[in-house]
Amino acid sequence: MNLVGWRKRPSLAAWSAALLLTGWSDPLGAARAAEGPLVTNPPIIAVFPVEDGQGAVHFQYPVAINEMTVVLPKDTLRTLYVKPDLEEKVEEAQQNTAHKEAAYSRKSTPDPLSETPAERALKKFTRTVWPSKTTFLQALEVLNGADLRLVFQRAEEDKICDEPVSLPAGLLLAAVDGRITILAVQSGEKGERGGFQPGDRVITIGGQPFMGTLDEFLEVYRRANLGRKSGESKALSFTVYRAGSAEPVSVSLPLPPSLQQSLLDFSPEMGRGHSE
């Protein structure tokens, strides 16, 4: 789909640098502030939409695992893991006498930092299809959510993807029956503070009707979080369907400090005519 109506924009790197200068933290790192497994309402293992397939585990719906990445039902989930700290690996190798000797000898030996036991284990994981949704959810329940990563394979592509699991605004988002749906809300994050609740289904964004794809939703969210003009609203507004409510409910997400260019303007056609 052509995303008409968007203004010409600088690179993501330039935006990120500008946000850091204004004191706004990295959105991808927001959900990594606390150590321990992800704490959500309801518990993420109760609603994470994984299902067993033919020899592999898949999502039931398109799911946003971070603000840049949507994993589709046809993609194969491989493993969840917490990435080893690079500094720890370097320090371990430097303290290993055998590695030092190998590094400074004239023998033809591998680089002592080229492959650690953790990296060898990760290679094995990426070549192994996750056995069942039960083991997948067990890993999700116990692994540290601050550094959690998902390894998956795109359908019909000989490519393994390795992406952080960092819920946008602390919301577990999925495209269910053509609507962006909040499956779970992470405790203490912007989504919870803005009034979102599990089960909410997005109707409008910034006053505009929205029935677009999950990728389009994330595009709107990213642009909104890159700044606003002076005098514009300090929050991005939504209306949602909520079970038990006779009328649509208004919720919002706070926006970062003002930049020179408004990034909230999007075409009325954006998000109308596509569903997942």
C-alpha positions, 0 to 999 in steps of 0.5 A: 500500500502507498502510504500517501500523505506522509511528509518527507522525513529524515532518517530514523537515526537522525530522529533517534539522535534528536529524541536523545538530545531532547531527553526522550528515551528510546521507545524500543528500550522502554520495556527493558527498564525492569528485570525479570519476566514480562509482567502484564495484565492478563499474564502474557503466557495466558494470551500470547497467541501461539499455536501448534502447527505442522511440526512448528509453532506459529502465531494465530494472528499478526503480532507486534513483538516490538514497534518495528516488527510484525510476526505473521501466522505463516512465520515459524517461531524458533526460540526465545532467549536472552542474549549474553552480554558482550562485555561478559563474553570478552572478559571471560575470554580474556581471563581464559589462559588457553584462549590467550595462548591461542591468540598469541601463538603462531598456530592456526587457531580460531579467534578466541572470541569468534564463538563462545559456548553461548553462541554455539548454543544459539546456533543450535537453537536457530536451526531447531524448530520450537517443539510445542507451544507449551515449551514456548510459553514456559520459556516466555514465563521464566526468561528475563523480559528486559533482554528477551529476544525472539528467533523466527523464520519468515515464510518462504524465506531462507532467512532467520530473524532475531528480534527483541521482544519489547512491547510498543507502549507496553501493549501486546498488539495483534490484528484480530478480525481486521482490528488492532486489538490489545491482548495484554497491557504491561504494568507501569508502561505508557499504555496502562497509564494512558487508559488502555485495557486488555481486549480494547479494539482500536476504532480511531487514531488522532480522530481519524477512523482506522482499519489498517494493518498492524504494520500501518498502525506501528508506522503511525505510532512510530511517527507520532513518537518522533515529535510534534509541533509546538502547541500540538497535543501532548498525547496521541488520542484513540477511541476503542471498543471496550467490552461492557461499554455502551459507547466508544472509550477515549484513551491516549498515549503521551508524546515526546517533546516538541521537534521542528516538524509535525509527524502526526499528519497522515492521509485520511486514506491511511488504514482504510481498506486493508485488513488482516 
